[in-house]
Amino acid sequence: MNPEPNKPRDSIEEYTWVCDSLLGTFMDAIWGFALVGKDAQSALRSKTPNGKPPFVSFIPRPADPNMPRRQTYEEFQQQQVHMARADEVVKRNALDGHNSLIMAQMALITVFHYWEDKYRAMIASEFGLESKDVLKVDGVGDIRLLRISIVHNKGIAKKEVERTKRFRWFSEDDKILLDYDKMLEIKNYLMSEFYSECLDAIHAVKNIAK
C-alpha cells in the first residue's frame, strides 16, 4: 500500500519538512524586506524642509490589519509605533542587510532547537537507539556550533566554530554573518543530504553496539 499523501515516512523526514517550513519563512521574509525597502526608497524621493532624509513609520492598515503602510504625520502625532529615517530603512531591508541577517540567525537557532528539543529523541527512539545523545549528525553539529556563537557570544565566532565539518565559513572572532547564499546552502543540505546522513549515523551507532 502506498503511503498516505503529504505524510512523512518517518521522523527524519518530518524534521526536514519542519526545517523546510522554517527556512521558507526566512525566504518569504527576504521578499517582504525588499518591498519595505522599495517603499522607503520612494519616501526618500520626497522633499523635506531641511533637506534631510524623511522619517517613515509603519502601522496596521485599517482595511487590512495584516499589511503595514507608511504612517502620515497626523497619524504619528496620535500613535507612535516605530519611526526611522527612510535611508536607514532602505539599508536595513537590503538583501543581506541587518534585517535579513537577524532573520537568518533566528531561523538557524530554531532549526537546531527543533532538532535538540524534539526530533533527535524521536528519531533515536524510532530507530531503536538507546538515547538521543548517541545520534550525532555532522551537518546539524555544525549548526549547533554556529548557534553557540550567535546566542552566547553576541554573534562572534568562538574557537569551536573552526571544528565545523560541512559549513566551514568562519574562523575565530569572525562575525557570524549568514547571508542569503549561506542560508540557501543550509536549506539545500537539510532537504537533500540530511536524510541519508542521519541514516548513516544511525547505522554507525548500531554497528558499534554489535
N, C-alpha and C positions, 0 to 999 in steps of 0.2 A: 504494500500500500504506500502511495506517495505521501510524503509529509504534508501537513496542513500548510496552505499558502500563508506567507507572512509570519511563519512561526520559526524561531531559531532552532537549529537541530540540536544544540546543546548550550551550556552556559558560556562556553568560549565564544561562540558566535553571538550570543545575546550581548556579551560585553562589547564586541566590536560594533554592534548596532547602536548601543548606548554612546560609544565614542563617536560614531558617525553623526549622530544627532547633535552631540555637544560641539563637534568641530564644524558641523553645518551651521549651527547658530553663530559661531565665530565668523564664518564666511558671509552669512547674511548681514552681520553687524558691519563688516567692512563696506558692503554696498550702502548701508544706511549712513555710515560716516561720510562716505563720498557725497551723498545727497545733501547732508547737513553742510559740508564744506562748500558745495556748489551754491547753496543758499547764502552762506556767509560771503562768498565771492561777489554775489550780486549786491549785497549790502555794502561792500567795500566801494562799489562804484557810485554810491550816493554821496552827496556833498554834506559836510558838516561845517558849522560856522567857524570853527577854529582850525579847520583843515586836517584834523586828526582822524584816525580810523573810527568809524561809528561803533557803538556798542550794540550787541544783539543779545536776545534772551528768548527762551522757549517756554511756552505754556501750552496746556491742552487746548485743542481747537474745539469750541463748543459743539459744532456739528459732528465731530468725530473725535471723541476723547482719547483715541489711541494714536493720534497723529500730532506731532509738535508743530508749532509755527512760530515765526518771529513775533515778539511782543511789541506792541505800539508803546509810545512814551506814556500815553494816557493810562494804558493798562499797567505799565510798570509802576506808575505812581500809586495805583490801587493795590497791586500784589507783586511783590518782588520774589521771584523764584530762583533764577540764576542769571548772571549777566557777565559778558566777556567782550573784549574788543573783537571786532569782526576778523581782523588779521590773525589773532590768536586762535579763533575758532577754525579758520581755514587751516592753520598749521597743525593743530592737534587732530584734525579729522583727515589729514592727508594719508595716503597709503603708507603704512609703516610709521605713521605718526604716533603721538602719545596714546591716543585712544585705542588704536588697533593693537599696540604693544601691551597695554593693560588687559585688553580682552584676550589676547593670546596667553598671557600668564594665567588669567583666571580659568581659561579652558584647559590648559595643561594641568593645573592644580586639580581641577575637578575630574579630569580623566584618571589621574592617579588615585584620587580618593575613592572613586567607584571601584577601582581595582583592589585597593588595600582594605577598604571597609566592607566590601560585599563580594565581589566576583572572585577574588583569589581563593577565599574559603569555599565558595560554591563550586568552583572548578575542581579544587582539591578533593572535596567530598564526592563529587560526581564521578571522578576518575579514580577513586579508591586510594588516595594518598592519605598518609597519617595525619597531616596537618598542612595548613596553608604555608607555613614557614619553609617547607621543603620545595615549594614551587617557585622557581626563580627564572624569569624570562628577561633576557638581556635588554631588549628594547624598552620594556617597562622599567627595568632597573635604571636605565639612562634617564627616563622621565622622572623617576624618584630623585636622582641626584640633582637634576635641574630644579625640581621643586624645592629641595632643601635650600638651595642658594636664593631662590626667589622669596620664599617665606621667611627664612631665618637669617638671611644676610643681605636684606634690602636689595635683592636682585643683582648682587655682585657675586661672581663665580667663586665658590670656595675651592680649595685644593682638590677635593674629591671629584669635582666635575671632570678633571683630567682622566678619570678612570672610565669614562663613558666608552662604550664599545661600538655603538652604531651612530649616535648623534654627536660626533666629535667636532663641535663647533667652537667651544670656548676653552680658554685657559684661565688659570687662577687670576683673580682680580678683574677679569673682563666683565662688562655689563651683560646680563642675560637678555639680549635683545632678540626676541622671537619674531622675526619678520614673516610676511605672508608666505614666502617660499619655504621657510623652515617649518611653518605650521602645515603647509601642504605636504611636505615630506613626512611629517609625523602622521598625518591623516592617511597617506598612501601606505605607510608601513602598517598601521593598525588595521586597515581594510584589506590588505593583500598578503602580508607576510606574517602578521602576528599569530594567526590561527595555527599555521604549521610550526612556527617556533614554539608556541605553547605546547603543542602535542609532543614535539621533540623533548622539551623539558620534562614533561610528564613521563615519557618513556625512559629517559635517562635516570630519573629518580627510581622508577620501578626496577630497572636493571641493576642499580646499586643495591637495592633491597633484597635481591635474589641471593 
